[in-house]
Amino acid sequence: MSTNLVDIVKSAGIVGAGGATFPTHVKVNAEVETVIVNGAECEPLLRVDQQLMADRTADMLVALKAVMDHTKAREGIVGLKKKYIPAITALNRELPKFPGIRLHIMNNFYPAGDEQTLVYETTGRIVPEGGIPLNVGTLVINVETLLNIYDMMAEEKPVIDKYITVTGCVARKSPPGCPWASP
């Protein structure tokens, strides 16, 4: 397997898992000052990213560091809402092992997970109208996207799964032992 991050990401078929499915190999093939992890989940009922940050914290941070190294970023920021207590706790436990990466805890507002809002909240930079975060020296990447990068780097596992949130009245509960099941 190649050691070039762009080749790794492209061969795994990794696209943005936050909804836009932008080809991640194009996004990481840039030089930026800051890589921002979008852990804020714009829509209020979504829970996937906050659960992944709590359950696979180190994996996400390893992939973030790889993206930072490849893009020559000086800083990594994990942006998330203050109500994501388990994720914040897990991240605070792991962050001392990852210099140059910090948390930015945002209030619980809509649309905190919007890419342009996230760039402004975490860096104070304004993405120009019709522009993209790269225009202001930032790269925004989704939590699940980073975990897809980690899975390819660590296990050569291409993207074959997708995490989703199921909310509302459902016909059956989560199976016993399901790590993301609510009590």
Secondary structure as UniProt FT lines:
FT   HELIX           5..12
FT   TURN            17..20
FT   HELIX           24..27
FT   STRAND          34..38
FT   TURN            44..45
FT   HELIX           48..55
FT   HELIX           57..71
FT   STRAND          75..81
FT   TURN            82..83
FT   HELIX           85..94
FT   HELIX           95..97
FT   TURN            99..100
FT   STRAND          101..106
FT   TURN            110..113
FT   HELIX           115..123
FT   TURN            129..130
FT   HELIX           133..136
FT   STRAND          138..142
FT   HELIX           143..155
FT   TURN            176..177
FT   TURN            179..180
//
